[in-house]
């Protein structure tokens, strides 16, 4: 009887630990709302015209938000990728992406800290206007230095 009780207690404690581990927080430093996770970039327009040079059938781009860090990554089927790292902040109307960071190996805003030029982001800080933001879709606009308006259409994937 004592062995059965010990076994049941052990199973109960194991279940509690598993529930705590598997159900624990999924992001660092609190809730970042609808931004958290991975967003697939589905479309880009420039001045209302569909842009096609940012991707082809062989690659795709995702935006990954966690804490105040953003990764914008271009992936290829063979496993190669180009990942850019920045920080982000947001208000109700703007999403600010900062690609001015550095480490001992790279100057500010270069290498993996450079803005992702393949999606028409300019070096340094990009302030995007939030057109639409739900738990599943995000539409952002960015007015470039030359006056062109870029609109990003993203879909929440994870």
Buried (B, 14 or more C-beta within 10 A) or exposed (E): EEEEEEEEEEEEEEEEEEEEEEEEEEBEEEEBEBBBBBBBBEBBBBEEEEBEEBBEEEBBBBBBBBEBEBBBBBBEEEEEEBEBBBBBEBEEEEBBBBBBBEEEEEEEBEEBBBBBEBBBBBBBBBEBBBBEBEEEBBBBEBEBEEEEEBBBBBBBEE
